[in-house]
Amino acid sequence: MKKYPTNEIKNIVLLGASGAGKTTLAEAMAYEGKVIERRGSVEGENTLSDYTDIEHQNRRSIFSTVLYTEFNGYKLNILDTPGADDFCGALFSSFKVADVGVMLLNAQNGFEVGTEIQARYARRHEKPVIAAVNQLDSEKANWEQTVEELRANSEAPIVVVQYPVNPGPDFDRFVDVLMMKMYKFKGDTGEREELPIPESEMERARELNKALVEAAAENDEALMELYFDKGTLTQDEMRSGIKLGLAKRDLVPVFCLSTKKDIGIKRLMEFIINVAPGPLKAPNFRLIGGGDVQADADGPVSVFVFKTTVEPHLGEVAYFRVISGTLAEGMELTNMATGNKEKIGQLFVSAGRNRTKVAELCAGDIGCTVKLKATRVNHTLNGPGADWQINLIGFPQPRFRTAVKARNSAEDEKLGELLIRATYEDPSIGVEYSKELKQTILSGQGEHHLNILRTQLANTHKIEVDYFPPKVPYRETITRTAAAGYRHKKQSGGAGQFGEVSLVIEPYYEGMPAPSKYKIDGREQVMNIKSVEEIDLDWGGKLVFCSAIVGGAIDARFLPAILKGIMEKMEEGPLTGSYARDIRVVVYDGKMHPVDSNEISFKLAGRNAFKEAFRNAGAKIMEPIYQIEVLAPSDKLGDVMSDLQNRRAIIEGMTSEKGFEILTARVPLAEMTRYSTSLSSLTGGRATYTMKFAGYEQVPAEVQDKLLKAYSDTDKDE
């Protein structure tokens, strides 16, 4: 294929709920551009996109697919993305390198929750959007209702560029009010005939044309003056105004499609070429630390990796966008994340599974290469004269957690390696070994997301794994002041062990006054604080360690050993073995022996004194609380609220936003097991949610009793 200069490249991401027809649109675009000779179908499992076995089994997109087509002298890079929110990580990485989104709406279903979710993501990533109402050939297609729902839910004004003349099973024509023509299609070949607008449609067409002219004029003062002078605008003037409005995200143009019948595909691509922003007009790529980089084919070479996959017979494939310069085969680039040199041995452009070898790619283009040594998603590779690092893709926070273990323990090490590799390909997956919980914790966007990973492990790598509920990272703390002392004494021939520690503990909070006196054994004990050490705990909260030793009762050299003993018990709380936090300890007395006292003696004395005081200090278990925001259809709000309340959630607020209900609540992590699955079941897959850690709160008394009993039973079993 020819080398495309930057001004002849367009990068688009296909958006929409599951079933909107994104994969079929990508196939039709490739067909119109002669990249393929025959169109495949999702049902036939032979599309350029959705080419993996697991996508065939699920009959939907699970990964993003990079494709291209060539049309009217331009190259259109197409990113086909999953519609299910469980796989939104692929959408986020696609947003990074696309300059405009094409949002498909199913004319049978209108503006779905999935549409709203992806529209939100587009706004968050500041991407302009073109809307296309698809499946107008369906029996239940409802153009008017779909457009009205789109208008009601869009933050930017909706402008109709096309409308269908005969939606339904016989759909074969639409009116284009920008071109002021009617297009009629023959069968499902994509062949079209340009016709004058019939008299029966002329009034409606003129009315929509006027609205389109006004929307175009509003985006430019000069065009507005022309419009006032002439009362209309030429097609070129309208395109200029729409181009400005689209780039600023001040309008959303709407098109008609039947992707299965190849109706409207050419016209949509023509509009993208003529109006949608390309690399030269889209915002520059921002840099870590400030500044930006423009798409200059004559500048220093810089590429950004947004996706990696492992392909049979090829190994790891790295997909990238050329940010600056002209990338050629054989170039040596520096990975700014690792400092390693990477040689670009071969360059390809991708059409799903198919790859075409190329010699060069200009700034703004998207391609892929193989056999890079240690380059991952979010890495920037630079040639001489560039030291840039592109801002990273901000992947979504995990919403679903599970513990994972290989069925065959001999495969644990292999499983660990495969899970780490999975995070390279999909950074919205997280994996960590929790020393606290003694479990490997896998996190992702939902149960289906991680079930797909489990299937891949079984089918591709022949390793069977089990998922089970992860333990909850509880914390322990105290609610009142308590004192205790402990004498450690051991004699076994030769030098013995002796250490005695008296201490007092109390709940700690930020800004609390320094300790002055405590009531111990019925009498007041004045504290003369000699030293204070504040320790920020790795698991959150603080330990404040104070020494009020007087008269040399304990040598200062033994204080670190006492602290070490206390820290050991902080890491294994007396109630459930969970981490303890937010405690102030004051060591005020003790005894030592001139010969037998040593560090181990005082470590054990400090540990046991702390343990005893902890048990008498109104010990409480604290649980992690998460802030949750649920986006749900109005008719399911009651069910969603009831389910959350059954999970001990505290509802904090409810708001309506463009036909959907947004529910905010605080809910214990312990109650969120399989929540994504329950929410999907309650709402027929029409709701989604986000959650983030909010803090720790004390568990209710009845919950604490259950936890103490469970821990006691575990101890007995052990």
Disulfide bonds with the S-S distance in Angstrom:
none
